[in-house]
Amino acid sequence: MTSRSLLSAREKLSPVVCLAFFLVVSSLSFGQQLTGTLSGTTRDTTGAVVANAKVTMVNQLSGDIRTTVSNSSGYFSITAIQPGTYTVTVEAAGFKQWKQGGIAFAQGDNPQFRKLPCRLGK
């Protein structure tokens, strides 16, 4: 093999190696989740689900507000939550408001509130 054909082979191989390297490195970065999800179920003190409860998250630093409503099974989910510290509030007709501050979210956190308590009263 001449030096000219060796150089030609390297020139052809070089872009392929670069592309393969880029694909491997970029695929690793897709596994990192930048935001989190808060999900759970709203229930009363007897354990019965509370449908149509309004769940609100407020970022304590930026003031960003995220809101959802629990479904007929009491389940709710708020997605794409940026890292930060939040206050979570749950409100439902006929129930007292539940409020919890200082809930910290790190990158990729996905906590589940198995039972967000709703107590009768105003």
N, C-alpha and C positions, 0 to 999 in steps of 0.2 A: 504494500500500500504506500502510495507516495504521500509526501507531506501535504500536497494540495488536496488529495482526497480525504486525508485525515481532518484537515481544516474544514472541508465541506461537510463532513459527517458531524463535527462538533457544532457547526453553525446550525445544522438542521435539528440536532438534539437539544441544543440550549433552550429554545423557546418551549419545547415540550417539557423539559425539566422544570423550568420556571412556572409553567402553567400547573403542573402537578403539585409543586410546592405551594402555590397560591391556593389551590383547591383544598389541600390538606389543612393549611393554616386557617382559611376562612371557615371551613366546616367546624373547626373546634370552637370558634367564637359564637356559632349559632346556639350552642348549648348553654350559654350564659343568659339567664333571664334578668332583665333590668328592672322589671316592675313586679309587684306582688298581687295577690288576690285575697280578699277577705270573704269568707263564706260561713254559713251557719244556719241555725234554725231558731226561730222565735217561738218561745213556749211560755205558757202561764205557769203559776206556781204548782199546779196539779200535774204538769207535764203535757197538757194538751197543746197542740200547735196553735199559734196565733197567725192567721192569714192576714194579708194586706197591712202588715206592720211596716212603717216607713223607717228605713235604716239609713242614717246619715253619718258620713265621715268628714271631719274637718281637719286639714293639715294645720297644726298649731303654729307653724312658722310662716307658711305662704298664704294661709286662709283658703286654699283650694277646697271646694266642697264637692263631695261625691255622694249621690243618693240613689237608693233603689227601694223596691217594695217586695216584701216576702210573698211567695206564691201561696196557693191553696194548701200546700203541705208545710208552710212556715219557712221554707227554704229561701235563702237569699244569697247573692254573690255580687261583689263589687270587684271588678278587674282593673288591671293597668294602674295599680297604686304605686306612686313614686315613693322611694325611701323617705322616711321622716317620722315625726311623732304626731299621732292623731288623737282626736276625741271622737268617740263613737256614741251616737244617740239612737235610741229605738223609741218610736211613738206608735201607739195603736189606739183606736177608738175604745173608750171604756177602761183604759189602762193608764197607770202612772208612767211618766217618762222615765226611761233608764238611760243613764249617761255615765260613760267611763272615759277618763282622760289618760294621757301618758302612754298610749298604746304605740309602741315603736315598731316600725317596719324597716327592715333592711332589704337590700337588693335580693329579689327572688323569694321573699317570704310568702307563705301561703297558710296563715293560721286559720283554724276553723273554730268557731264558737258553736259548740254542740248545743248549748242551751243559752239563749239570751233571755233573761228573765223579764217577763211582763207581769206586773202586779195590778190587780184590780184597783180602781179608784181614779181620781183626777189629780 
